[in-house]
Amino acid sequence: MDIARAGVLFYQQGKYKDALEHYYRYFGILERWKGTKPGNLQPKDFDAKKDVAELLLLSGIYWDLAKLHDRTKKKDKAAIKANLD
């Protein structure tokens, strides 16, 4: 959760590249923890009672990503994605 929280702080500071790096690192950790393939995390992978903190954090991160997606031009998105891969 510390990695995700750092991403949230970077997002709040307007350091979007750093936020994205932390968010995607966090997703990778969750995917390994839940035993899913990259990009295949789903709500069914979480227990609604035990994982409530993770689900709340994830919903906030996905909201941040949606806002970034809306603000970013298409070519900029490709450049950001390339830098993260």
N, C-alpha and C positions, 0 to 999 in steps of 0.2 A: 504494500500500500504506500510505502514511502516514495517509491518511484512515481506512482500515479499522483500523489499529492504534490510532489515537486513539479510535475507537468502542469498541474492546476495553477500553481504559483507562477510558473513561467507564462502560462496563458494570461493570467491576470495582469502581468507586467508587460504584456504585448510582445513577449519573446516567443513567437509562434513556432519557429523552427525547433527551439529547445523543447517546447511543450510537446510538439509532435514526436520528437525523438523519445521522450519519456513515455508518452502514451503508447507508442508502438512497442517499446521495451516491456511495458506493463502487460499489453495484450499477449506478447510472446510468453511471458511468465505464466499468465492465466491459461494459455493454450497447453503448455507443458503440464501444469498442475491438474488440469481437467482432462488431459489425454486426448485433446482434439488436434486435428490438422490445422496448420496456419490458416487463418481467415474463416474458420468454421465454428467459432464459439457461438453458442445459442443459449437462450434462456433456460432450456431444459437441462443444460449442463450444471445448473446451480440449484441448490436447495433453498427454497423461498424463506425458510426459517433460519437455517445455519449461515447462509451466505448473504443475509440482508445488507450488511455493510458493503460488501463487494458489489452487489447489484445497484445500490444507491450511488456508489462511486462511479461505476460503469455508466449509469444513465447520465450523470453529469459530464463525463468525458465524451460520450457520444453527442451530447448537446453541444459541447465546445467544438467538436469536429464538424458538426452540421453548420455551425456559425462560420467556421473557417472556410468550409466548402463554399458557402454562399458568397464570401468576400473575395475569394481567390479566383483569378483568371485561369482559364484552362491550361495555358502553357506554363503558368507558375505552378499549378498542381503537379504537372508532369515532372518539373524540375525538383520539386520538394520530394516527390515519391522516389525519384532516381537517387537523390542524396541519402534517402533512408535505407535503400536496398543494399 
